[in-house]
Each structure stands twice: as structure tokens, then as C-alpha cells.
Amino acid sequence: MKFFLLISGLALANPDFVNVEEGQPAPISGKILTNEALSEIISQHEREVKQCKIDAEFNFKEFEANQQLSYDLLSARYESEVKMYQIMVEARDAQIKKDKKRDVWQRWATYGAFMLGVGTTVAVTYSVNQTVN
């Protein structure tokens, strides 16, 4: 009768474990662990949980570091390309200014040559007219 009361109490309480003293019959069939073995299992489980947390933390930090490295590389590439294009634009602007100055000199040289030609033509025509008269 005591056995049935013990079993019914266990069935209602649904515990994870039951303490059994040496010589006392076990209320269930299965494996029986000593307190030392149980504490070893629990401590092993706690170590594994801590190791999993450490591994997860390490993996996260590694991922974070890789992402930061990728960001830094892209940022450096972006900044270098911006600088390169700024230098190219500055060089183009300097060339445009140089060409513009050269164009002014060429224009004045063209005007001067035209005026020289006109002057020469007028002088030749005038001298021809003077000799004919």
C-alpha cells in the first residue's frame, strides 16, 4: 500500500528525480545515479553551456570584426576614389583654364595676323597706286 501511495504521489508531483536511500526499492525502473555522478553530469552540462556561450560570443565578435573590416575597406576605397576624382576634376579645370588662356592668345594672334595682312594689303595697294600715278 505504501508503494502505491509513493507511486501515486510521484505521478501527481511529476518530479525530475526522487531520492532513494541505500537498500530502499526504487519506485521506477531505469538507471540510478550517485550524488557524485549526478553532480558530475550537472557540472559537465554547466561547462558545456558556458562553452557554448563563449563560442557564441567569440563567433559574434569575429563576425562583427569581419564586418567592421569590410566596412573599413569599403570606406577607404570610397574615400580614395572620391579623392582621385577630385584630383581628376581639378586637373581638368586647370587644363581648361590653360586652354582658355591659350585660346585667347591664339585669338589675338589671329586678329593680329589678320590686321597685319590687311595692313600689308593696304600698304601694297597704296604703293602700287602711288607708283602708277
Backbone bond lengths (Angstrom), bond angles and torsions (degrees), N, CA, C in turn:
res aa  C-N    CA-C-N  psi(-1)  N-CA   C-N-CA  omega(-1)  CA-C   N-CA-C  phi
1 M - - - 1.436 - - 1.528 109.83 -
2 K 1.336 116.04 -42.14 1.451 119.24 178.64 1.524 110.30 -60.46
3 F 1.285 114.75 -38.06 1.461 119.68 -178.69 1.524 110.28 -61.44
4 F 1.328 117.08 -43.43 1.463 121.27 179.71 1.518 111.23 -66.88
5 L 1.335 116.85 -37.16 1.466 119.65 176.62 1.531 110.48 -64.99
6 L 1.331 116.08 -41.36 1.450 120.61 178.68 1.526 110.10 -63.96
7 I 1.334 117.13 -45.21 1.461 121.58 179.76 1.520 110.21 -64.69
8 S 1.326 118.86 -44.61 1.470 120.84 -179.47 1.531 110.18 -66.02
9 G 1.319 117.61 -36.51 1.469 120.62 176.33 1.519 110.81 -64.62
10 L 1.320 115.98 -39.80 1.460 119.64 178.15 1.524 110.83 -68.47
11 A 1.310 116.79 -38.33 1.457 120.78 -179.16 1.532 110.45 -65.42
12 L 1.311 118.15 -38.17 1.459 121.70 -179.77 1.527 111.32 -74.95
13 A 1.313 117.01 -40.08 1.458 120.83 -177.14 1.524 111.45 -77.89
14 N 1.324 117.55 -31.27 1.458 124.25 -178.78 1.539 111.78 50.40
15 P 1.346 116.85 57.00 1.469 118.87 -178.63 1.525 110.98 -78.14
16 D 1.327 115.47 163.43 1.452 120.65 176.98 1.518 111.51 -78.15
17 F 1.323 117.23 -26.83 1.456 120.64 -179.66 1.528 109.14 -152.32
18 V 1.312 114.48 160.86 1.468 122.03 178.04 1.516 107.03 -131.37
19 N 1.314 117.67 134.28 1.460 121.17 175.53 1.514 109.32 -77.88
20 V 1.317 114.76 128.68 1.457 120.93 178.65 1.520 107.03 -123.34
21 E 1.292 116.51 129.21 1.467 121.24 179.11 1.524 108.67 -86.26
22 E 1.307 115.52 157.68 1.456 121.22 -179.55 1.531 109.44 -61.24
23 G 1.304 115.45 131.39 1.453 121.23 179.59 1.514 112.71 91.54
24 Q 1.286 118.24 -16.10 1.458 122.27 -179.90 1.533 108.79 -83.74
25 P 1.324 118.38 139.51 1.460 119.89 -179.94 1.539 110.25 -70.93
26 A 1.291 115.75 142.08 1.462 120.94 179.72 1.523 109.04 -77.69
27 P 1.336 117.97 139.02 1.462 120.91 -178.34 1.529 113.55 -77.83
28 I 1.335 117.07 -8.48 1.466 120.29 -179.85 1.515 108.61 -136.45
29 S 1.316 115.50 166.36 1.461 118.60 173.83 1.519 107.44 -97.80
30 G 1.305 117.51 146.31 1.455 120.71 -179.43 1.519 110.27 148.32
31 K 1.314 116.70 -155.09 1.451 122.86 -178.24 1.530 109.72 -95.95
32 I 1.299 114.78 145.04 1.465 120.70 176.09 1.523 106.88 -117.81
33 L 1.321 116.44 129.79 1.454 121.99 -178.62 1.520 110.16 -110.24
34 T 1.313 115.11 146.84 1.467 118.69 172.91 1.528 107.91 -78.04
35 N 1.337 115.43 165.55 1.464 119.85 178.74 1.529 110.97 -60.93
36 E 1.332 116.78 -36.88 1.458 120.79 179.19 1.528 110.73 -65.49
37 A 1.343 116.61 -43.53 1.459 120.60 179.59 1.531 110.31 -65.03
38 L 1.329 116.16 -41.60 1.458 120.81 178.53 1.531 110.75 -63.60
39 S 1.323 116.78 -43.81 1.469 119.54 178.89 1.527 110.73 -66.06
40 E 1.332 117.77 -34.64 1.468 121.04 176.04 1.522 110.42 -64.62
41 I 1.324 116.89 -43.17 1.476 120.52 178.25 1.524 110.26 -62.96
42 I 1.317 116.42 -44.42 1.473 120.38 -179.62 1.527 110.70 -64.75
43 S 1.327 116.81 -44.43 1.467 118.98 -179.48 1.533 110.84 -66.78
44 Q 1.339 116.73 -37.69 1.470 120.17 176.35 1.523 110.00 -62.30
45 H 1.315 116.06 -42.65 1.467 120.73 178.38 1.534 110.39 -62.57
46 E 1.312 117.05 -43.37 1.471 120.56 178.92 1.526 111.19 -64.01
47 R 1.341 116.70 -40.07 1.469 120.17 176.65 1.522 110.64 -62.19
48 E 1.330 116.69 -43.43 1.461 120.31 179.62 1.525 111.54 -64.28
49 V 1.318 116.72 -40.03 1.468 120.35 177.42 1.526 109.81 -63.28
50 K 1.345 116.63 -45.55 1.469 120.30 178.93 1.524 110.55 -63.21
51 Q 1.340 116.73 -40.85 1.466 120.28 178.80 1.529 110.53 -63.63
52 C 1.335 116.58 -39.84 1.469 120.12 177.34 1.525 110.69 -62.89
53 K 1.325 116.33 -41.13 1.470 119.75 178.00 1.526 110.52 -64.80
54 I 1.341 116.16 -42.11 1.470 119.92 178.69 1.526 110.32 -63.71
55 D 1.341 116.57 -44.47 1.467 120.46 178.82 1.523 111.10 -62.44
56 A 1.333 116.16 -42.98 1.466 119.62 179.44 1.526 110.48 -63.93
57 E 1.318 117.18 -42.94 1.467 121.57 178.21 1.533 110.03 -61.79
58 F 1.341 116.49 -45.03 1.464 121.00 179.01 1.519 111.01 -61.87
59 N 1.339 116.71 -46.99 1.463 120.53 179.95 1.521 111.34 -61.76
60 F 1.331 116.18 -39.72 1.457 119.97 178.54 1.521 110.72 -65.65
61 K 1.334 117.18 -44.21 1.467 120.94 179.24 1.535 110.14 -64.32
62 E 1.332 116.48 -39.70 1.460 120.18 178.22 1.529 110.56 -63.77
63 F 1.334 116.11 -44.86 1.463 120.89 177.20 1.524 110.30 -60.93
64 E 1.313 115.80 -45.26 1.465 121.03 180.00 1.537 110.45 -61.68
65 A 1.331 116.80 -42.14 1.462 120.56 179.15 1.529 110.91 -65.59
66 N 1.331 117.36 -41.11 1.467 120.75 177.52 1.524 111.47 -63.84
67 Q 1.333 116.33 -40.14 1.459 119.62 178.08 1.523 110.86 -66.41
68 Q 1.326 116.74 -40.07 1.467 120.48 178.04 1.525 110.35 -64.48
69 L 1.337 116.22 -40.72 1.460 120.52 177.32 1.525 110.55 -62.06
70 S 1.318 117.15 -45.58 1.466 120.79 178.26 1.521 110.61 -60.60
71 Y 1.327 116.37 -42.96 1.465 120.68 178.56 1.520 110.44 -62.76
72 D 1.329 116.53 -45.61 1.466 120.49 -179.68 1.526 111.38 -61.76
73 L 1.343 116.72 -41.55 1.463 120.35 178.20 1.532 111.31 -63.77
74 L 1.332 116.19 -44.23 1.458 119.63 178.83 1.525 110.87 -65.74
75 S 1.310 115.98 -39.17 1.466 120.24 178.80 1.521 110.68 -63.99
76 A 1.330 116.72 -44.23 1.467 120.43 178.67 1.526 110.44 -63.95
77 R 1.319 116.54 -40.88 1.463 120.39 178.52 1.523 110.54 -63.93
78 Y 1.325 115.78 -43.73 1.463 120.62 178.93 1.527 110.71 -61.44
79 E 1.324 116.60 -47.65 1.467 120.69 -178.28 1.530 110.79 -64.30
80 S 1.338 117.25 -39.70 1.468 119.33 179.35 1.519 110.88 -67.76
81 E 1.325 118.14 -38.44 1.460 120.33 178.43 1.525 110.92 -68.08
82 V 1.327 117.03 -39.33 1.460 120.03 176.74 1.523 109.65 -61.07
83 K 1.324 116.38 -46.02 1.469 120.73 179.28 1.528 110.30 -62.20
84 M 1.334 117.15 -42.98 1.458 121.22 179.91 1.531 110.19 -60.33
85 Y 1.337 117.40 -46.39 1.458 120.10 -179.30 1.524 111.43 -68.35
86 Q 1.319 117.77 -33.32 1.462 119.97 175.84 1.529 110.19 -64.32
87 I 1.321 116.37 -42.27 1.468 120.36 177.83 1.524 110.34 -64.47
88 M 1.346 116.61 -40.26 1.469 120.14 178.68 1.530 110.59 -63.90
89 V 1.329 117.41 -41.43 1.461 120.99 179.20 1.523 110.00 -65.81
90 E 1.335 117.02 -42.88 1.466 120.18 177.81 1.537 110.88 -61.86
91 A 1.325 117.20 -41.65 1.467 120.83 178.43 1.524 110.37 -64.83
92 R 1.315 117.22 -41.15 1.467 121.16 178.13 1.527 110.59 -63.46
93 D 1.344 116.17 -44.88 1.464 119.72 178.73 1.518 111.53 -61.79
94 A 1.336 116.83 -41.17 1.470 120.40 178.23 1.521 110.13 -63.71
95 Q 1.333 116.82 -40.71 1.474 120.19 178.53 1.526 110.26 -65.71
96 I 1.312 117.34 -39.92 1.472 120.63 178.49 1.530 109.86 -62.54
97 K 1.332 117.39 -44.10 1.467 120.49 177.92 1.524 111.08 -62.42
98 K 1.319 116.58 -41.94 1.461 121.60 179.30 1.526 110.01 -63.90
99 D 1.352 116.01 -45.07 1.464 120.37 178.42 1.520 111.35 -64.38
100 K 1.331 116.11 -36.19 1.457 120.42 -179.95 1.531 109.97 -65.18
101 K 1.347 116.31 -43.38 1.470 119.62 177.05 1.529 110.21 -63.41
102 R 1.313 116.77 -41.93 1.458 120.78 179.04 1.524 110.22 -64.01
103 D 1.326 116.01 -39.61 1.466 119.74 178.01 1.528 110.83 -62.29
104 V 1.330 118.04 -38.52 1.457 121.53 177.94 1.522 109.62 -63.53
105 W 1.325 116.53 -45.46 1.463 119.79 178.95 1.534 111.24 -64.80
106 Q 1.320 116.35 -39.92 1.463 119.44 177.77 1.528 110.69 -64.83
107 R 1.317 116.12 -40.17 1.458 120.23 179.41 1.535 109.64 -63.04
108 W 1.348 115.52 -46.04 1.470 118.52 179.04 1.527 110.94 -65.57
109 A 1.319 116.76 -36.46 1.470 119.64 177.16 1.518 110.20 -64.98
110 T 1.334 116.90 -39.25 1.463 120.91 177.93 1.523 110.13 -65.17
111 Y 1.340 116.79 -45.57 1.450 120.52 177.93 1.529 110.83 -60.88
112 G 1.339 115.15 -42.99 1.474 119.60 179.47 1.513 111.70 -63.36
113 A 1.332 116.11 -43.37 1.461 119.96 178.99 1.523 110.58 -63.80
114 F 1.321 115.96 -40.18 1.460 120.20 177.90 1.527 110.29 -62.70
115 M 1.340 115.33 -46.55 1.465 119.32 179.98 1.537 110.65 -64.11
116 L 1.322 116.38 -39.49 1.465 120.36 177.22 1.525 110.80 -62.42
117 G 1.328 115.50 -42.25 1.474 120.15 177.67 1.513 111.32 -64.08
118 V 1.340 115.92 -44.46 1.466 120.01 178.74 1.526 109.47 -62.59
119 G 1.341 114.55 -45.23 1.478 118.39 179.74 1.514 111.71 -61.43
120 T 1.307 116.14 -42.42 1.464 120.77 179.78 1.520 109.91 -63.63
121 T 1.325 116.01 -44.23 1.468 120.54 -179.86 1.523 110.24 -62.38
122 V 1.309 116.61 -44.58 1.465 120.52 179.40 1.520 109.79 -63.74
123 A 1.334 117.38 -42.09 1.469 120.94 -178.90 1.526 110.91 -65.62
124 V 1.351 115.77 -43.78 1.462 119.49 179.90 1.532 109.26 -64.41
125 T 1.327 116.54 -44.66 1.455 120.81 -179.57 1.525 109.58 -62.53
126 Y 1.291 116.52 -43.51 1.464 120.84 179.58 1.527 111.38 -63.49
127 S 1.333 116.93 -43.63 1.458 119.91 -179.77 1.530 111.18 -68.46
128 V 1.333 116.99 -36.07 1.464 120.56 177.29 1.527 108.24 -65.26
129 N 1.304 117.34 -44.63 1.460 121.46 -179.79 1.525 110.05 -64.20
130 Q 1.303 119.19 -35.97 1.461 123.12 179.86 1.526 111.08 -69.89
131 T 1.325 116.88 -38.42 1.459 119.60 179.18 1.510 110.97 -73.22
132 V 1.293 117.94 -33.02 1.457 121.15 179.88 1.540 108.35 -73.64
133 N 1.196 120.24 -33.63 1.467 122.81 -178.84 1.453 108.39 -81.69
